[in-house]
Amino acid sequence: MDFPFHQDTIRQLKADGLFRSLRRVEPDPQGRSGRLMIEGRSVILLASNNYLGLSDHPRVKAAAAAAVRRYGFGSGASRLISGNAPPYEALEERIARFKQTEAALVFSTGYMANLGTLSCLIPSEGLLIADRLCHASLIDGCRASGCRFRVYDHGDTDQLDRLLAKRPANQPAVIVTDGVFSMDGDIAPLPALVEIARRHGAIVFVDDAHAMGIIGKEGRGTVEHFGLEPRSVIQMGTLGKALGCFGAYVAGSRLLIDYLINKAKTFIYTTALPPAVTAAALAAFDVMEEEPEIRKNLWRNRNYYAEGLKSLGFDIMNSETPIIPIMVGDSRSAVIFSERLLENGIFAPAIRPPTVPKGTSRIRTTVMAVHSRDDLDYVLETLGKIGRSMGMI
């Protein structure tokens, strides 16, 4: 049985140019991770977080297949019951070593890692303060905590400082931020956040989902990028972006991880990831560390493409990473732009409210290490033609 307001909501979303639907995509028949098939055509993929192309790497696929043969596919239970297969422990040790922390804990998804951790991190009389452009999972985790919750304007460290200064003495406080902001592609001012936290006796929680494997000399994320002490923040990250697998983790002190095992509901009450997923992630770590040229090629592609966009006259906001938005503004115009791109063999969906603020709809493009220079040249040429025809440049 449907509720009348469902139909009313759908009708209004369509009228506002905000209706969304699922689009079937299939692998490129030649196995190219920088492309996929849509409606029987191979198109250039500019909408994937598989930045290093590792989801298609032979070693990653072989590790997953070997784990299926040994363990079967499903884990069969939560990890606190009977789902704690050996690859979990090996993966958590690997993550902790990579992130240079005492311990790590794997969650089923990034959303569950953020929701589960932030909802129990401090007592309900505490204060959580998040950047206004934080990912929805961070905002939901803050709200689920029962703590007092405030936001500060994007990157406004002065406002953050004032909010912390006003809190009651001895009130526990956590500063919450993305490391790389997923819709804008800019990097959080983490050194300033850590210094503010030190002055006010607060904790910094950073969601490094889009920095893991990409940012920093060895790809360890924003903490490495800024040369900070890993113990100065709690780090969350995902296995489903640069590593090309699935799942997420929180890395920090041994005490923190023991606490989350006992208190984070999204960990306690969830069936464990399939062992094949954790085995694949271990193999992805091997590839990422042993083949650094892949990350270097990602940044060569990113810089080439970003400079091309700027030379054409597009507004790519303050992007510093392989996430490169093309600002459009109006939701309907963004949808038209995206549809014209697809007509020309380029898949880059329009991002609209509520994912981004009203009036800031955009084409969010993401560059991969496996994109060929020919494909990037074609994308830039096509973007230029469409942008000029729509009066954007």
C-alpha positions as CSV (number, residue, x, y, z in Angstrom):
1,M,0.0,0.0,0.0
2,D,1.3,3.4,-1.0
3,F,0.8,6.6,1.0
4,P,-0.5,9.6,-0.9
5,F,2.4,11.8,0.2
6,H,4.8,9.5,-1.6
7,Q,3.2,10.4,-5.0
8,D,3.1,14.1,-4.0
9,T,6.8,13.9,-3.1
10,I,7.8,12.3,-6.4
11,R,5.7,14.8,-8.4
12,Q,7.4,17.7,-6.6
13,L,10.9,16.2,-7.1
14,K,10.3,15.9,-10.8
15,A,8.9,19.5,-11.0
16,D,12.0,20.8,-9.2
17,G,14.4,18.8,-11.4
18,L,15.6,16.8,-8.4
19,F,14.1,13.3,-9.2
20,R,16.6,10.5,-9.2
21,S,16.5,7.0,-10.7
22,L,18.8,4.1,-11.0
23,R,20.8,3.6,-14.2
24,R,22.0,0.2,-15.2
25,V,25.8,0.1,-15.9
26,E,27.8,-2.9,-17.0
27,P,31.6,-3.6,-17.3
28,D,33.4,-2.5,-20.4
29,P,33.8,-5.6,-22.6
30,Q,37.5,-5.0,-22.8
31,G,37.9,-4.8,-19.0
32,R,38.9,-1.2,-19.0
33,S,38.1,0.3,-15.5
34,G,38.1,3.8,-16.9
35,R,35.1,2.9,-19.0
36,L,31.7,1.1,-18.7
37,M,28.8,0.1,-20.7
38,I,25.5,2.0,-20.7
39,E,22.7,1.0,-23.0
40,G,25.0,-1.1,-25.1
41,R,27.7,1.6,-25.6
42,S,31.1,1.9,-24.1
43,V,31.4,5.3,-22.3
44,I,34.2,7.1,-20.5
45,L,33.6,6.9,-16.7
46,L,34.0,10.1,-14.9
47,A,31.9,9.2,-11.9
48,S,33.8,6.5,-10.0
49,N,35.7,6.5,-6.7
50,N,37.8,3.6,-7.9
51,Y,40.6,6.1,-8.2
52,L,43.5,3.7,-8.7
53,G,41.5,1.2,-10.8
54,L,42.3,-1.6,-8.2
55,S,38.8,-3.2,-8.4
56,D,39.9,-4.7,-11.7
57,H,43.5,-5.6,-10.7
58,P,44.3,-9.3,-11.2
59,R,45.9,-9.7,-7.8
60,V,42.8,-8.3,-6.1
61,K,40.4,-10.5,-8.0
62,A,42.6,-13.6,-7.4
63,A,42.7,-13.0,-3.7
64,A,38.9,-12.7,-3.5
65,A,38.5,-15.9,-5.5
66,A,41.0,-17.8,-3.3
67,A,39.2,-16.7,-0.1
68,V,35.8,-17.9,-1.5
69,R,37.3,-21.3,-2.2
70,R,38.7,-21.5,1.4
71,Y,36.0,-19.8,3.5
72,G,32.9,-19.8,1.3
73,F,31.3,-16.5,0.6
74,G,29.1,-15.2,3.4
75,S,30.5,-14.8,6.9
76,G,27.3,-16.2,8.5
77,A,27.3,-14.0,11.6
78,S,28.4,-10.9,13.3
79,R,32.1,-10.8,14.3
80,L,31.2,-11.1,18.0
81,I,29.4,-14.3,17.3
82,S,31.1,-16.5,14.7
83,G,32.0,-14.2,11.8
84,N,35.5,-13.2,12.8
85,A,37.5,-15.0,10.1
86,P,41.3,-14.7,10.0
87,P,41.4,-12.2,7.1
88,Y,39.7,-9.7,9.4
89,E,42.4,-9.7,11.9
90,A,45.1,-9.6,9.2
91,L,43.4,-6.7,7.5
92,E,43.0,-4.7,10.8
93,E,46.7,-5.2,11.6
94,R,47.5,-4.0,8.1
95,I,45.3,-0.9,8.3
96,A,46.8,0.0,11.7
97,R,50.3,-0.4,10.4
98,F,49.5,1.7,7.3
99,K,47.8,4.4,9.2
100,Q,50.5,4.3,11.9
101,T,48.0,3.8,14.8
102,E,47.9,1.2,17.6
103,A,44.8,-0.6,16.2
104,A,41.9,-0.5,13.7
105,L,38.4,-1.9,13.4
106,V,36.7,-2.8,10.2
107,F,33.0,-1.9,9.6
108,S,30.7,-3.0,6.8
109,T,30.4,0.5,5.2
110,G,31.7,4.0,5.7
111,Y,28.2,5.1,6.6
112,M,28.1,2.5,9.4
113,A,31.6,3.4,10.6
114,N,30.7,7.1,11.0
115,L,27.3,6.5,12.4
116,G,28.4,3.8,14.8
117,T,31.5,5.6,16.1
118,L,30.1,9.2,16.4
119,S,26.9,8.0,18.0
120,C,28.8,6.5,21.0
121,L,32.1,8.3,21.0
122,I,31.4,10.7,23.9
123,P,28.6,10.9,26.6
124,S,25.4,12.6,25.7
125,E,26.3,15.7,27.7
126,G,29.1,16.3,25.2
127,L,29.5,18.6,22.2
128,L,30.0,17.6,18.5
129,I,31.0,20.3,16.0
130,A,31.1,19.5,12.3
131,D,32.0,21.3,9.2
132,R,28.9,22.4,7.3
133,L,29.9,20.4,4.2
134,C,30.6,17.1,6.0
135,H,29.3,13.9,4.5
136,A,25.7,13.0,5.4
137,S,26.9,10.0,7.5
138,L,28.9,12.3,9.7
139,I,26.0,14.6,10.3
140,D,23.7,11.6,11.0
141,G,26.3,10.2,13.4
142,C,26.4,13.5,15.3
143,R,22.7,13.7,15.5
144,A,22.3,10.1,16.7
145,S,24.7,10.7,19.6
146,G,22.2,12.7,21.6
147,C,24.9,15.2,22.2
148,R,24.7,18.9,21.6
149,F,25.4,19.4,17.9
150,R,26.7,22.5,16.1
151,V,28.1,23.2,12.6
152,Y,30.6,25.7,11.5
153,D,30.8,27.3,8.1
154,H,33.0,25.4,5.7
155,G,36.6,25.7,6.6
156,D,35.9,28.6,9.0
157,T,38.3,27.8,11.8
158,D,37.7,31.1,13.6
159,Q,34.1,30.3,14.0
160,L,35.0,26.8,15.2
161,D,37.3,28.3,17.8
162,R,34.6,30.6,19.0
163,L,32.1,27.8,19.3
164,L,34.5,25.7,21.4
165,A,35.4,28.7,23.6
166,K,31.7,29.1,24.5
167,R,31.2,25.6,25.8
168,P,30.9,24.8,29.5
169,A,34.1,23.9,31.3
170,N,35.0,20.2,31.1
171,Q,32.4,19.4,28.5
172,P,33.7,16.6,26.2
173,A,34.0,17.9,22.6
174,V,34.7,16.4,19.2
175,I,35.6,18.3,16.0
176,V,34.2,16.4,13.0
177,T,35.5,16.9,9.4
178,D,36.0,15.2,6.1
179,G,39.7,15.0,5.1
180,V,38.8,15.5,1.4
181,F,35.3,16.9,0.9
182,S,33.5,14.6,-1.5
183,M,31.6,17.2,-3.5
184,D,34.1,20.0,-3.7
185,G,37.4,18.1,-3.8
186,D,39.2,20.4,-1.4
187,I,41.2,19.4,1.7
188,A,40.3,20.2,5.3
189,P,42.6,22.6,7.2
190,L,43.6,19.7,9.4
191,P,46.6,21.4,11.1
192,A,44.4,24.3,12.3
193,L,41.8,21.9,13.5
194,V,44.3,19.9,15.5
195,E,45.7,23.0,17.1
196,I,42.3,24.3,18.0
197,A,41.4,20.9,19.5
198,R,44.7,21.0,21.5
199,R,43.9,24.4,22.9
200,H,40.4,23.5,23.9
201,G,40.9,19.9,25.1
202,A,38.8,18.5,22.2
203,I,39.3,15.5,19.9
204,V,39.4,15.6,16.1
205,F,37.6,12.9,14.1
206,V,38.5,12.9,10.4
207,D,36.7,11.0,7.6
208,D,39.5,10.2,5.2
209,A,37.5,8.2,2.8
210,H,38.6,10.2,-0.3
211,A,42.2,10.7,0.9
212,M,43.1,7.0,1.7
213,G,45.5,5.8,-1.0
214,I,45.6,9.1,-2.7
215,I,46.8,11.9,-0.4
216,G,50.3,12.0,1.2
217,K,53.6,10.7,0.0
218,E,52.7,7.1,0.7
219,G,49.0,7.6,0.3
220,R,48.3,7.4,4.0
221,G,45.8,10.3,3.9
222,T,45.5,13.9,5.2
223,V,47.4,13.2,8.4
224,E,50.5,12.2,6.3
225,H,49.8,15.0,3.8
226,F,50.2,17.6,6.6
227,G,52.9,15.8,8.5
228,L,50.8,15.5,11.6
229,E,51.2,12.9,14.4
230,P,48.7,10.0,13.7
231,R,47.8,9.9,17.4
232,S,46.5,13.5,17.2
233,V,43.2,12.4,15.4
234,I,40.8,9.6,15.1
235,Q,40.9,8.4,11.5
236,M,38.1,6.8,9.5
237,G,38.6,5.5,6.0
238,T,37.0,3.3,3.4
239,L,38.2,0.2,1.5
240,G,35.8,0.9,-1.4
241,K,37.4,3.9,-3.0
242,A,41.1,3.9,-3.9
243,L,41.5,0.3,-2.7
244,G,38.7,-0.7,-5.1
245,C,37.1,-3.1,-2.6
246,F,34.3,-2.7,0.0
247,G,33.9,-1.8,3.7
248,A,35.5,0.8,6.0
249,Y,37.5,1.2,9.2
250,V,38.3,3.4,12.2
251,A,41.9,3.6,13.2
252,G,43.2,4.9,16.6
253,S,44.3,3.8,20.0
254,R,43.9,0.2,21.2
255,L,41.6,1.6,23.9
256,L,39.3,3.3,21.4
257,I,39.0,0.1,19.3
258,D,38.2,-2.0,22.3
259,Y,35.5,0.6,23.3
260,L,34.0,0.5,19.8
261,I,33.9,-3.3,19.7
262,N,31.7,-3.1,22.8
263,K,29.7,0.0,22.1
264,A,29.3,0.7,18.4
265,K,25.9,-0.7,17.5
266,T,26.6,-0.7,13.7
267,F,29.5,-3.0,14.4
268,I,27.9,-5.2,17.1
269,Y,24.7,-6.0,15.3
270,T,25.8,-6.4,11.7
271,T,26.8,-9.6,9.8
272,A,30.5,-9.5,9.1
273,L,31.8,-8.7,5.6
274,P,32.4,-11.8,3.5
275,P,36.0,-13.0,4.0
276,A,36.6,-12.6,0.3
277,V,36.1,-8.9,0.7
278,T,38.7,-8.6,3.4
279,A,41.1,-10.8,1.5
280,A,40.7,-8.6,-1.6
281,A,41.4,-5.5,0.5
282,L,44.7,-7.1,1.8
283,A,45.7,-7.7,-1.8
284,A,44.8,-4.1,-2.7
285,F,47.1,-2.8,0.1
286,D,49.9,-4.9,-1.4
287,V,49.4,-3.5,-4.9
288,M,49.1,0.1,-3.6
289,E,52.3,-0.1,-1.7
290,E,54.3,-2.2,-4.2
291,E,53.2,-0.2,-7.3
292,P,53.4,3.5,-6.4
293,E,53.5,4.4,-10.1
294,I,49.7,3.9,-10.2
295,R,49.2,6.7,-7.7
296,K,51.7,8.9,-9.6
297,N,49.7,8.3,-12.8
298,L,46.5,9.3,-11.0
299,W,48.0,12.7,-10.1
300,R,49.4,13.2,-13.6
301,N,45.9,12.6,-15.0
302,R,44.4,14.8,-12.4
303,N,46.6,17.8,-12.9
304,Y,46.4,17.5,-16.7
305,Y,42.6,17.4,-16.6
306,A,42.2,20.1,-14.0
307,E,44.5,22.5,-15.9
308,G,42.5,21.7,-19.1
309,L,39.2,22.6,-17.4
310,K,40.6,25.9,-16.0
311,S,42.0,26.9,-19.4
312,L,38.6,26.3,-20.9
313,G,37.2,28.7,-18.3
314,F,35.2,26.3,-16.2
315,D,34.7,27.0,-12.4
316,I,36.2,24.0,-10.7
317,M,35.8,25.6,-7.3
318,N,38.7,24.9,-4.9
319,S,39.4,21.4,-6.0
320,E,42.8,20.1,-4.9
321,T,42.3,16.4,-5.6
322,P,41.0,13.9,-8.2
323,I,37.5,15.0,-7.3
324,I,36.9,17.9,-9.7
325,P,33.5,19.6,-9.8
326,I,32.3,21.7,-12.7
327,M,30.0,24.3,-11.2
328,V,26.7,24.8,-13.1
329,G,24.3,26.3,-10.5
330,D,20.8,25.5,-11.6
331,S,19.6,21.9,-11.1
332,R,17.9,21.6,-14.5
333,S,20.9,23.0,-16.3
334,A,23.1,20.5,-14.6
335,V,20.9,17.6,-15.6
336,I,20.9,18.9,-19.3
337,F,24.7,19.2,-19.2
338,S,25.0,15.6,-17.9
339,E,22.6,14.2,-20.5
340,R,24.5,15.9,-23.3
341,L,27.7,14.5,-22.0
342,L,26.2,11.0,-22.0
343,E,25.0,11.5,-25.6
344,N,28.7,12.1,-26.4
345,G,29.9,9.0,-24.6
346,I,30.9,10.5,-21.2
347,F,29.2,9.4,-18.0
348,A,29.3,12.2,-15.4
349,P,26.0,12.6,-13.5
350,A,24.6,15.9,-12.2
351,I,24.9,16.5,-8.4
352,R,21.9,18.4,-7.0
353,P,20.3,19.3,-3.7
354,P,20.1,18.0,-1.1
355,T,23.5,16.5,-1.7
356,V,24.9,20.0,-2.4
357,P,23.4,23.4,-1.3
358,K,20.7,25.0,-3.5
359,G,22.1,27.0,-6.4
360,T,25.3,25.0,-6.5
361,S,24.4,22.0,-8.7
362,R,27.4,20.7,-10.5
363,I,28.9,18.0,-12.6
364,R,31.1,16.1,-10.2
365,T,33.9,14.5,-12.2
366,T,36.5,12.1,-10.8
367,V,39.7,11.2,-12.5
368,M,41.2,7.7,-12.4
369,A,44.8,6.5,-12.8
370,V,43.6,4.2,-15.6
371,H,42.1,7.0,-17.8
372,S,44.1,7.3,-21.1
373,R,45.4,10.6,-22.3
374,D,43.3,10.2,-25.4
375,D,40.1,9.8,-23.4
376,L,40.9,12.9,-21.2
377,D,41.6,14.9,-24.4
378,Y,38.2,13.8,-25.8
379,V,36.5,14.7,-22.5
380,L,38.0,18.2,-22.4
381,E,37.1,18.8,-26.1
382,T,33.5,17.7,-25.5
383,L,33.2,19.7,-22.3
384,G,34.3,22.8,-24.1
385,K,31.8,22.4,-26.9
386,I,28.9,21.8,-24.5
387,G,30.0,24.5,-22.1
388,R,30.1,27.1,-24.9
389,S,26.8,26.0,-26.4
390,M,25.2,26.4,-22.9
391,G,26.8,29.8,-22.3
392,M,28.8,28.5,-19.4
393,I,32.2,29.5,-20.7
